[in-house]
Amino acid sequence: MLDVSKDAVDEALSSEGPIAKALPHFSPRDSQQQMANAVQQAIRHAQVLLVEAGTGTGKTFAYLVPALLSGQRVVISTGTKTLQDQLFKRDLPLVRDALATPVKMALLKGRANYLCLHRLEQVQGAGFLHSKQAVSDLQTVREWAATTQEGDIAELGAVAESADVWPQVTSTKDNCLGQECAYFKDCHVMKARRRAQESDIVVVNHHLFFADIALRDEGVAELLPEADAVIFDEAHQLSDVAMNFFGDSISSRQLFELAQDVNIAHFKEAKDMSKLLQQTDAVQLALKNMRLAFGKMMRREAWHTVGNSLELQAAISDLKKTLSLLQGTLEVVAERGKTLEQCYRRCVELSATFNALTGSSPADQIHWFETFQRAFVIRHTPMDVSEQFQAMMQAKQAAWVLTSATLAVGQQFTHFAAPLGLNHAKELLLDSPFDFEKQALLYVPRALPDPSASDYTEALIHAALPVLEASKGRAFLLFTSHRALKLAAELLEGKTEYPLLVQGTQPRATLLTAFRAHGNAILLGTSSFWEGVDVRGEALSCVIIDKLPFASPGDPLIEARIASMKKQGKNAFMEYQLPSAVITLKQGVGRLIRDIDDRGVLMLCDPRLIARPYGKLFLNSLPSMPRTRELAKVQDFFKETATT
C-alpha cells in the first residue's frame, strides 16, 4: 500500500499536472479536486463516502486518480455495460498512462456476455436454429470463435445484441458445467475471472456485482475479500438493483431454455429416448399457455391480482405436471452424459423455485409478476435490503465510495442512504462547476391543463412547438410514459421542418448517432434517455420534460413500499414518492448542459411546479438558473445565443 498524500492527488489534477498534459482541453476544477481528496482519504482510512458530483465535476477522474495512485486493489462498479466499456477502454487507460502507474486492469462482465465453447459445440448440427438469420449468425459466431482472445460478444458487431443465436452459445449459472466441462481450461468466463483475480483495478457493473454476491457465483464474490476499496459510479441505481438480486425469481425463458438444452442433450447423448422430446414439447406448450393465462396485455402487477384466477391456476398446475414428468425422465438418463446430468439438476432446482414462486406470498417479500409479449417473470423482492447490503459491506474492512450526479434531495442524502443502511457515511455535495446562471434558462409555460387531463399531451405539444422553432430543433423531448411519447410523435408529424427521431424506431445508440449527425433534430424518448446520455455542443440546446416524473403508484414495488410506510405511520408521498421523483427529474435535467460552452433552455411543462407546495422542492434541487414563464424570454435567449 502506498501512502498517497493530498498533494500528490492535487498535483495530478492541476493545470500543469500529468492529466492536463495528456488532455489538451483539460482545466482544473475545485470541485473535482475536492472530490479526489475525499476519495483519497476514504481509501486511505477505509471509510464509507457518499458524493453527489454535479454535471461537469469530472467525477470519473476524481475517483480514478486516487484509486490508481493508492496502489491498492480497487473494484469499480458502473451503472451499465456501456459505461463499463467506456470506463475500461477510454478513461482508465488515459489516467493510467498519464500517471505512469504500472497497474494491471481487468474488465469483468456476466456469463451471458462471453462465448461458451461447450454450448457452441453442442448447438452445431443439432438443428434447433429455425431461421435463416440464426443459421447465418451461427456461422459468423463460429468464424469469430476461432480468432477471439477474450470471447466478449460485444466484439462481434456483425451479430445483433438481440440475436436468437446468443442464448444458444453463451452460458448461465444454471447451465454451466463448471469444472466438468471439456472446455474448462479454455473457458472465456474463467479466463476473464482469472484476469480479474490478478489485477489491481477491476471494472464490473452493478447487475453483475449484486448477481454474484446474491447468488454466490464465482467472480465478484471472490474478488471482494481481496479488495481494499469498492467504488460505485451511478450509485443512485443501487437500491433498485440490490432489491432485484437479493430476492428470488423464475422466468419462462429459464424454463424454455432448459427444454431447448434437453433437446440438444437428447440429440448428443440419448437419441433413443424420444420421450424426452415429447416432454420438452409439453413443457414449452405449458409455458405458452401460462403466458396466455396472464392475459394478452403486457403487465407488471402484484401477484394477488392474478393469484386466484382459475385459468392461471390451471396453467400453473399443468406446467408443474409437465416439469415433474420431465424431471423423472431426466433422472433416469442423467448418467448418460454430463449435459443430461446437468439438465436434471437444473430441472430439480427450477421446479422447486417455480413451486415456491407460484405459492403463497411471503410476509416480508413483495410478490409480483411481469409479462412481456411472449414471456413472463415471477418475483419475490425484499421490502428492505439494508441488512443484506450492510452485511456485504461489513464482511470486509474496506473503503466504499458511492457517487452519482444525483444522490441528494434538498441538500440531504437521506432518501438515498436510508434504504442501504448508510447511516454513518461521510457526505460530500458538490455543485456543478458550470455557470447555469449564464448558460441556461428555465421555462415553465403558462395555461397548461392538469397533467391528468385527457388533452394534456396535445396542450404540451402546442406549447412546445414555438420553443422548438426558436431552438431550431436541437431538442430532447423527455416523457414519463410510452403512451405520451407515441401520441406526441403523432402530433409532431408534419408540424415541424426538423428531423424527428423517436425511441423504439431504432436502437438507442443509432438514434443518438443520428441526433448528433443531424445537428438540428428533435429526439423523443422515455426513461432510457433521462440518464447516461451525453450530447455536448449546439446539437442539444433544449430539453423539454412533459411531467414531473412520479413513479406509477400502481407499480407493484411502489405500491408495496407505500403500503408498508403507511403501516409504519410514515408519509409515503413526502418521504418516498416525492424524493424519488426529484432524483429522476435531476437526471433528466442533467442532459442539457454538458460542457463549459453549452447553452440551452430547460422547459418543464408540469403546472404542479408552480401550483403545488412541493414544486419548490423540485425547483430548489435543480442548479440555480434564471426562470421565466414568458415565451418571448425563451425566444430572446436563443437569439442571443445565435449572436454570441
VENNOR-V552955 format. One line per field, one symbol per residue. phi: phi as a letter, one per 30 degrees, with the letter a starting at -180 (. if undefined). psi: psi as a letter, one per 40 degrees, with the letter a starting at -180 (. if undefined). burial: # if it has 16 or more other ideal C-beta (glycine too) atoms within 10 Angstrom, else .. Layout:
phi: ???
psi: ???
burial: ???
This chain:
phi: .ccddeddddddcddcddddddbecdbdbedddddeddddddddchccbcbcceejdiddddcdedddddicdbccccdbddddddddccdddddedddhcdccbbcbcdedcbdcddddddddidiccccdddddddddddddedcdcciddddcddceecddddddcbcbedcddiddddcedcdddddddddddccdbbcbbeddedddddchddkdeddeecdcabccchddddddddedcdcbabbddedddedddddddeddbaddcdedddddddddddddddddddjdddbbbddddbecdddddddddddeddddddddddddceddaddddddddddddddddddddccddddcbccbbbcbebbbbcbcbddbcddddddddddbdbdbcbbadbbcbhicceeddedcicdbddbbccddddcddccbbcccddidddedddcddddddeddeddddddhihbcccccbdddedddddddeicbdddccbejdbeeddddddddddibdcccbcedcdbicbccjdebcabccdbddddddddeddedddddddddiccdddcbddedddddddddddddccbdcdbaccccddddecdcededdddddcedadbbccdeddddedddddcc
psi: highidddddddeideidddddhdehhihdddddddddddddddefihhhhhhihedfddddddddddddeihhhhhididddddddddcddddddddefhfihiihhiideeihhdddddddheefeheiddddddddddddddediddeheedgeehideidddddeiiiddehebeehdeddehddddddddddeidhhhaidddddddddefiibddddddehdihhhifeeedddddddeeaiihidddddddddddddddddefdegddddddddddddddddddddeidihigiideeedehdddddddddddddddddddddddededidddddddddddddddddddeeaihideihhiihiadeiihhihhidheddddddddedhhihhhhiiegdihfeiedddddeefgefiiihhhiheigdddeihhhhiieiiieeidedddddddddddddddefbfihhhieidddddddddddheeieihhhhhddiidddddddddddefihhhiadeediehghiaedhehhhhdihghiheehddddddddddddeeigdddeddddddddddddddedcheideiiihhhheheddddidedddddeeiihiiiiehdddddddddddde.
burial: ...#...###.##...####.....#..#.##############..###################################.######..##.###.##.#.#.#######.############.#..#....#..##..#..##..#..###..#..#...#.#############...#.....####.##.##..################..#####.##..#############.##############################..#.##..##.###.##..##.##....#.###..##....#..##.##..##..##.##..##.#.#######.##..##.##..##.......######....########.##.##..##....############...#.###.####..#.##.#.###.#..#######..#..#....##.###.##..##.###########...######.##...#.#.####.......##..#..#.########.#####.#..##############....#######.##......##..###################...############....##.###.###.#..#.....##.##..#...
